[in-house]
């Protein structure tokens, strides 16, 4: 008789596109988010924690294809005894839940409603190097404020936030544009077909990669790309393409110059004029608060999902150089972006509600801070009380209780105490600053051994024999002085 086939053991690894975060990473992220939250709170924004799961109906606008609700998100259909249940999904971002929350509780919330939110989001997309299916976002939004003063405030707050977490002035730039200006440019081209307008928008988005000459070709008949393949163009005439190119190259030496060039690019377009005036107002408000061009600028090259935004758009870019995987210098790039989206809540209420907000890519910003050496040093681990005699566990627990009562992080070694060397190896892995040792002899004499693990490591690296004798890393102290002596070690 054949033996029953054993089930294969599961692989001890996370699903593709997911990862685990350990103590130091979690602590670094929490410290940075606390700094961000402090700035947001200073500006009067209130915290909101919304559900990680929403109905697909609530998320619908943000899905790539509403006919396939599981495309782009992690979605499932609720089981029901009689018929098919609702489609549910993990949140794709933090903005769609805000729209649902505001629509649901609008009668109880202040108007405008200023909220910030921090947490993981999930996207069912193909993962790649540094691209995960679960990642952290940190958002701040104002719902119910029609004035672009709300947009100016978000940009000012974003500037303050970057500096608060450790990105100094000169290492970042917040760039502002306006969807209405681009609508005016499209009017000036005379293009009315929706498909052709979408093609123009996609071409504009390639400006950073192919430059003015490349965009000119793509707006016209087309061009050969770097691989030699021919890319069909949008089919605009030279006259139609001119307002687009004027728009893309309108960045001047000052905001005033840029705004003047934008006015020329939009011609007689009413919506374009409205967009330029909004940018003028934002620039005036920021200048009055002391946010000069070394922090925030008007920049027409900012193109952020312009089909979604309805007014000002903005992006925070880190301008310092890093090395890519081939050792070539490049700028770090964008870590935050946002804009005005006045049609979001309308899906629930039927009435347009003005809203503007920003989203910070938490993992990218944290990576930038690590590259620049601006993440706080790894905090020390707990004081470890070693176990020399298992029968005296109550004595060791009393020691850690006294240390904890004094606000000192401490723990008793709870592994197999048979090998004392393993206890010290454990303390090293825990980054413990101090180990406490008390055998039966020390207990009878009312003393403990206190071992300064940080000093011991430094002495072992470089000190001479004379220096080691002058500064012993391990010494005997009175049991009654345990808390005081440990505190002295930690202060040193």
MORA-V131041 format. One record per residue. N is the residue number from 1. PHI is phi in whole degrees, 0 to 359 (NA if undefined). OMEGA is omega as a letter, one per 30 degrees, with the letter a starting at -180 (NA if undefined). D_CENTER is the distance of its C-alpha to the mean C-alpha in Angstrom with 2 decimals. Layout:
{{N & PHI & OMEGA & D_CENTER} {N & PHI & OMEGA & D_CENTER}}
//
This chain:
{{1 & NA & a & 58.84} {2 & 289 & l & 55.42} {3 & 290 & l & 52.82} {4 & 297 & a & 49.95} {5 & 287 & l & 46.92} {6 & 286 & l & 44.10} {7 & 290 & l & 40.67} {8 & 295 & l & 38.24} {9 & 289 & l & 35.82} {10 & 293 & l & 32.17} {11 & 288 & l & 29.93} {12 & 274 & l & 27.81} {13 & 206 & l & 24.55} {14 & 287 & l & 21.54} {15 & 300 & a & 21.73} {16 & 301 & l & 20.83} {17 & 92 & l & 17.18} {18 & 239 & a & 16.17} {19 & 210 & l & 15.87} {20 & 256 & l & 16.54} {21 & 243 & a & 14.75} {22 & 260 & a & 17.35} {23 & 313 & a & 18.08} {24 & 298 & a & 16.78} {25 & 297 & l & 13.33} {26 & 296 & l & 13.12} {27 & 294 & l & 14.58} {28 & 297 & a & 12.30} {29 & 296 & l & 9.14} {30 & 299 & l & 11.39} {31 & 298 & a & 12.72} {32 & 292 & l & 9.63} {33 & 296 & l & 8.80} {34 & 296 & l & 12.55} {35 & 294 & l & 12.66} {36 & 296 & a & 10.34} {37 & 300 & l & 12.46} {38 & 297 & l & 15.51} {39 & 293 & a & 15.03} {40 & 299 & l & 14.49} {41 & 295 & l & 17.50} {42 & 300 & l & 19.43} {43 & 276 & l & 19.17} {44 & 92 & l & 20.60} {45 & 275 & a & 17.80} {46 & 252 & a & 18.33} {47 & 287 & l & 16.19} {48 & 221 & l & 16.56} {49 & 244 & l & 16.23} {50 & 257 & a & 17.48} {51 & 297 & l & 18.83} {52 & 285 & a & 16.92} {53 & 246 & l & 19.99} {54 & 232 & l & 21.35} {55 & 286 & l & 24.49} {56 & 299 & l & 24.34} {57 & 301 & l & 26.37} {58 & 289 & a & 23.62} {59 & 271 & a & 21.04} {60 & 314 & a & 23.77} {61 & 296 & a & 22.86} {62 & 265 & l & 19.56} {63 & 280 & l & 21.24} {64 & 298 & a & 22.51} {65 & 212 & a & 25.98} {66 & 291 & l & 27.14} {67 & 283 & l & 30.29} {68 & 235 & a & 28.42} {69 & 296 & l & 26.00} {70 & 268 & l & 24.70} {71 & 277 & l & 23.63} {72 & 92 & l & 19.89} {73 & 228 & l & 19.24} {74 & 271 & a & 20.51} {75 & 230 & l & 23.52} {76 & 208 & a & 26.87} {77 & 256 & l & 30.00} {78 & 296 & l & 31.31} {79 & 283 & l & 34.74} {80 & 221 & a & 37.58} {81 & 297 & a & 41.24} {82 & 255 & l & 42.70} {83 & 210 & a & 40.31} {84 & 293 & a & 36.86} {85 & 272 & a & 34.12} {86 & 290 & l & 30.96} {87 & 278 & l & 28.11} {88 & 242 & a & 24.98} {89 & 209 & l & 21.46} {90 & 292 & a & 18.13} {91 & 300 & a & 15.76} {92 & 275 & l & 14.35} {93 & 206 & l & 11.79} {94 & 258 & a & 11.86} {95 & 273 & l & 14.19} {96 & 300 & l & 17.20} {97 & 300 & l & 17.57} {98 & 299 & l & 17.57} {99 & 299 & l & 20.45} {100 & 294 & a & 22.34} {101 & 298 & a & 21.95} {102 & 295 & l & 23.12} {103 & 297 & a & 25.97} {104 & 286 & a & 27.05} {105 & 246 & a & 27.07} {106 & 299 & a & 27.68} {107 & 286 & a & 31.07} {108 & 255 & a & 29.72} {109 & 266 & l & 26.66} {110 & 292 & a & 27.09} {111 & 235 & g & 27.19} {112 & 288 & l & 24.90} {113 & 253 & a & 22.27} {114 & 247 & a & 19.22} {115 & 224 & l & 16.48} {116 & 234 & a & 12.91} {117 & 216 & l & 11.29} {118 & 223 & l & 8.72} {119 & 164 & a & 9.20} {120 & 282 & l & 9.59} {121 & 230 & a & 10.80} {122 & 230 & l & 13.47} {123 & 227 & a & 14.92} {124 & 274 & a & 18.39} {125 & 237 & a & 18.14} {126 & 294 & l & 19.57} {127 & 283 & l & 17.44} {128 & 204 & l & 17.75} {129 & 303 & a & 16.95} {130 & 73 & a & 13.25} {131 & 242 & a & 12.88} {132 & 248 & a & 12.78} {133 & 274 & l & 13.94} {134 & 234 & l & 11.76} {135 & 207 & a & 8.01} {136 & 265 & l & 5.56} {137 & 234 & l & 4.64} {138 & 221 & a & 5.64} {139 & 246 & l & 8.74} {140 & 220 & a & 11.93} {141 & 219 & l & 15.12} {142 & 241 & a & 18.80} {143 & 251 & l & 21.26} {144 & 101 & l & 24.89} {145 & 246 & a & 24.92} {146 & 285 & a & 26.75} {147 & 287 & l & 26.86} {148 & 288 & l & 24.55} {149 & 300 & l & 24.50} {150 & 293 & l & 21.55} {151 & 292 & l & 19.74} {152 & 299 & a & 20.82} {153 & 295 & l & 19.55} {154 & 299 & a & 15.98} {155 & 294 & l & 16.12} {156 & 297 & a & 17.74} {157 & 295 & l & 15.27} {158 & 296 & l & 12.35} {159 & 299 & l & 14.69} {160 & 298 & a & 15.47} {161 & 295 & l & 11.96} {162 & 300 & l & 11.39} {163 & 290 & a & 14.83} {164 & 293 & a & 14.45} {165 & 275 & l & 11.87} {166 & 122 & l & 14.16} {167 & 260 & a & 13.91} {168 & 285 & l & 17.53} {169 & 303 & a & 19.25} {170 & 104 & l & 20.30} {171 & 257 & l & 17.25} {172 & 212 & l & 15.32} {173 & 209 & l & 16.65} {174 & 258 & a & 15.78} {175 & 248 & a & 17.99} {176 & 237 & l & 19.57} {177 & 223 & a & 21.80} {178 & 212 & l & 23.53} {179 & 299 & a & 24.32} {180 & 296 & l & 27.74} {181 & 296 & l & 28.66} {182 & 295 & l & 28.06} {183 & 300 & l & 30.16} {184 & 295 & l & 32.80} {185 & 296 & l & 32.72} {186 & 298 & l & 33.26} {187 & 299 & a & 36.16} {188 & 293 & l & 37.58} {189 & 284 & a & 37.67} {190 & 82 & l & 39.72} {191 & 279 & a & 37.64} {192 & 244 & a & 37.80} {193 & 291 & a & 37.24} {194 & 299 & a & 33.89} {195 & 295 & a & 33.59} {196 & 292 & l & 34.43} {197 & 298 & l & 31.99} {198 & 298 & l & 29.18} {199 & 295 & l & 30.43} {200 & 297 & l & 30.36} {201 & 298 & l & 26.71} {202 & 296 & l & 25.82} {203 & 292 & l & 27.94} {204 & 303 & a & 26.31} {205 & 294 & a & 22.93} {206 & 266 & a & 24.68} {207 & 302 & a & 25.70} {208 & 296 & a & 23.34} {209 & 271 & a & 24.75} {210 & 251 & l & 28.43} {211 & 75 & a & 29.14} {212 & 297 & a & 31.76} {213 & 296 & a & 34.53} {214 & 294 & l & 32.57} {215 & 295 & l & 31.46} {216 & 301 & l & 35.11} {217 & 294 & a & 36.33} {218 & 289 & l & 33.86} {219 & 288 & a & 34.78} {220 & 264 & a & 38.40} {221 & 278 & a & 40.01} {222 & 134 & a & 37.28} {223 & 203 & l & 36.70} {224 & 275 & l & 36.77} {225 & 274 & a & 33.43} {226 & 298 & a & 33.07} {227 & 276 & a & 34.46} {228 & 95 & l & 37.51} {229 & 282 & a & 36.68} {230 & 269 & l & 37.59} {231 & 252 & l & 35.02} {232 & 295 & l & 36.71} {233 & 269 & a & 36.03} {234 & 286 & l & 35.62} {235 & 95 & l & 39.24} {236 & 282 & l & 39.13} {237 & 284 & l & 42.02} {238 & 301 & a & 41.63} {239 & 294 & l & 42.17} {240 & 291 & a & 39.47} {241 & 286 & a & 36.94} {242 & 301 & l & 37.69} {243 & 300 & l & 35.66} {244 & 295 & a & 32.54} {245 & 293 & l & 33.05} {246 & 296 & l & 33.87} {247 & 296 & a & 30.60} {248 & 291 & a & 28.54} {249 & 253 & a & 30.52} {250 & 275 & l & 30.72} {251 & 298 & a & 28.34} {252 & 253 & a & 30.71} {253 & 292 & l & 31.01} {254 & 228 & l & 30.19} {255 & 299 & l & 28.64} {256 & 298 & l & 32.23} {257 & 296 & a & 33.15} {258 & 299 & a & 30.23} {259 & 296 & l & 31.17} {260 & 296 & l & 34.80} {261 & 294 & l & 34.06} {262 & 294 & l & 32.07} {263 & 299 & l & 35.08} {264 & 290 & a & 37.27} {265 & 290 & a & 35.09} {266 & 273 & l & 35.12} {267 & 63 & a & 38.86} {268 & 265 & a & 40.24} {269 & 295 & a & 37.33} {270 & 291 & a & 36.95} {271 & 292 & l & 33.38} {272 & 295 & l & 32.44} {273 & 298 & l & 34.15} {274 & 299 & l & 32.27} {275 & 295 & l & 28.94} {276 & 295 & l & 30.14} {277 & 296 & l & 31.34} {278 & 296 & l & 27.98} {279 & 297 & l & 26.41} {280 & 298 & l & 29.33} {281 & 297 & l & 28.69} {282 & 299 & a & 25.01} {283 & 298 & l & 26.14} {284 & 295 & a & 28.91} {285 & 295 & a & 26.81} {286 & 291 & l & 24.27} {287 & 297 & l & 27.21} {288 & 295 & l & 28.89} {289 & 267 & l & 26.00} {290 & 92 & l & 26.01} {291 & 267 & a & 23.03} {292 & 273 & a & 24.85} {293 & 292 & l & 24.27} {294 & 281 & l & 22.75} {295 & 236 & a & 19.61} {296 & 223 & a & 19.80} {297 & 224 & l & 22.09} {298 & 278 & a & 23.51} {299 & 217 & a & 22.92} {300 & 293 & a & 24.44} {301 & 282 & l & 22.74} {302 & 285 & l & 19.44} {303 & 230 & a & 19.70} {304 & 242 & l & 16.89} {305 & 42 & a & 18.32} {306 & 296 & l & 21.29} {307 & 287 & a & 23.06} {308 & 265 & a & 20.64} {309 & 277 & a & 20.40} {310 & 243 & a & 23.61} {311 & 203 & a & 23.39} {312 & 301 & l & 21.22} {313 & 231 & a & 18.06} {314 & 212 & a & 15.73} {315 & 213 & l & 13.26} {316 & 258 & a & 11.82} {317 & 242 & l & 13.00} {318 & 272 & a & 13.33} {319 & 260 & a & 17.07} {320 & 283 & a & 18.01} {321 & 272 & l & 19.56} {322 & 229 & l & 18.69} {323 & 257 & l & 20.93} {324 & 278 & a & 20.46} {325 & 296 & l & 22.00} {326 & 259 & l & 25.41} {327 & 82 & l & 25.14} {328 & 273 & l & 24.97} {329 & 288 & l & 23.20} {330 & 205 & l & 20.46} {331 & 281 & a & 17.75} {332 & 296 & l & 14.15} {333 & 101 & a & 13.28} {334 & 285 & l & 10.74} {335 & 234 & a & 7.11} {336 & 200 & l & 7.52} {337 & 193 & l & 10.53} {338 & 179 & a & 12.83} {339 & 164 & a & 16.47} {340 & 266 & a & 19.49} {341 & 224 & a & 20.35} {342 & 282 & a & 23.70} {343 & 258 & a & 24.79} {344 & 288 & a & 22.29} {345 & 290 & a & 24.15} {346 & 302 & l & 27.42} {347 & 301 & a & 27.21} {348 & 265 & a & 27.92} {349 & 255 & a & 30.19} {350 & 82 & l & 31.96} {351 & 240 & l & 31.34} {352 & 292 & l & 28.83} {353 & 236 & a & 26.40} {354 & 293 & l & 24.51} {355 & 205 & l & 20.75} {356 & 212 & a & 17.95} {357 & 191 & a & 14.25} {358 & 228 & l & 10.89} {359 & 233 & l & 7.50} {360 & 259 & l & 4.36} {361 & 282 & a & 2.59} {362 & 300 & a & 1.47} {363 & 295 & l & 4.79} {364 & 292 & l & 5.87} {365 & 295 & l & 5.70} {366 & 295 & l & 7.24} {367 & 298 & l & 9.51} {368 & 296 & l & 10.59} {369 & 296 & l & 11.54} {370 & 295 & a & 13.44} {371 & 299 & a & 15.19} {372 & 270 & a & 16.35} {373 & 67 & a & 17.48} {374 & 250 & l & 15.68} {375 & 273 & a & 14.43} {376 & 303 & l & 17.10} {377 & 303 & l & 19.90} {378 & 301 & a & 20.03} {379 & 293 & l & 21.91} {380 & 293 & l & 25.35} {381 & 279 & a & 26.26} {382 & 281 & l & 28.99} {383 & 295 & a & 32.62} {384 & 252 & l & 34.53} {385 & 268 & a & 38.02} {386 & 283 & a & 39.93} {387 & 244 & l & 42.62} {388 & 265 & a & 46.07} {389 & 214 & a & 48.03} {390 & 301 & a & 46.70} {391 & 289 & a & 49.44} {392 & 253 & a & 47.97} {393 & 303 & l & 44.50} {394 & 298 & l & 45.10} {395 & 295 & a & 45.59} {396 & 292 & l & 42.31} {397 & 295 & l & 40.47} {398 & 295 & l & 42.19} {399 & 298 & a & 40.80} {400 & 292 & l & 37.14} {401 & 297 & l & 37.83} {402 & 295 & l & 39.13} {403 & 295 & a & 36.17} {404 & 295 & l & 33.65} {405 & 297 & l & 35.79} {406 & 270 & l & 35.39} {407 & 83 & a & 31.58} {408 & 258 & l & 31.53} {409 & 294 & a & 29.42} {410 & 205 & l & 32.06} {411 & 209 & l & 33.17} {412 & 267 & l & 36.41} {413 & 293 & a & 36.53} {414 & 250 & l & 37.03} {415 & 276 & l & 37.66} {416 & 288 & a & 41.15} {417 & 277 & a & 42.62} {418 & 300 & a & 45.46} {419 & 260 & a & 44.03} {420 & 295 & l & 43.08} {421 & 302 & l & 41.48} {422 & 294 & l & 38.91} {423 & 294 & l & 38.00} {424 & 289 & l & 37.27} {425 & 296 & l & 35.28} {426 & 299 & l & 33.20} {427 & 299 & l & 32.69} {428 & 296 & l & 31.55} {429 & 296 & l & 28.96} {430 & 277 & a & 27.68} {431 & 58 & a & 27.51} {432 & 289 & l & 30.10} {433 & 280 & a & 31.52} {434 & 217 & l & 34.87} {435 & 241 & l & 37.11} {436 & 251 & a & 40.03} {437 & 232 & l & 43.23} {438 & 212 & l & 46.32} {439 & 269 & a & 49.12} {440 & 298 & a & 52.36} {441 & 297 & l & 54.07} {442 & 297 & a & 51.38} {443 & 297 & l & 51.40} {444 & 295 & a & 55.18} {445 & 269 & l & 54.96} {446 & 71 & a & 52.15} {447 & 228 & l & 49.69} {448 & 222 & l & 46.43} {449 & 264 & l & 45.07} {450 & 247 & a & 41.76} {451 & 249 & l & 40.02} {452 & 279 & a & 37.49} {453 & 288 & l & 35.37} {454 & 290 & l & 33.38} {455 & 298 & l & 36.65} {456 & 300 & l & 38.29} {457 & 294 & l & 35.76} {458 & 295 & a & 36.20} {459 & 296 & a & 39.98} {460 & 296 & a & 40.02} {461 & 286 & a & 38.20} {462 & 220 & a & 40.45} {463 & 284 & l & 42.98} {464 & 280 & l & 46.72} {465 & 299 & a & 49.06} {466 & 296 & l & 50.19} {467 & 295 & l & 46.66} {468 & 295 & l & 45.93} {469 & 293 & a & 49.08} {470 & 287 & a & 48.25} {471 & 230 & a & 44.77} {472 & 296 & a & 45.00} {473 & 282 & l & 41.68} {474 & 235 & a & 43.50} {475 & 213 & a & 45.92} {476 & 262 & l & 47.83} {477 & 225 & l & 47.33} {478 & 291 & l & 48.89} {479 & 304 & a & 47.25} {480 & 292 & a & 47.43} {481 & 264 & a & 45.28} {482 & 305 & a & 42.43} {483 & 298 & a & 39.75} {484 & 298 & a & 40.79} {485 & 288 & l & 40.96} {486 & 295 & l & 37.58} {487 & 299 & l & 36.02} {488 & 299 & l & 37.78} {489 & 299 & a & 36.36} {490 & 294 & l & 32.79} {491 & 294 & l & 33.36} {492 & 291 & NA & 34.72}}
//
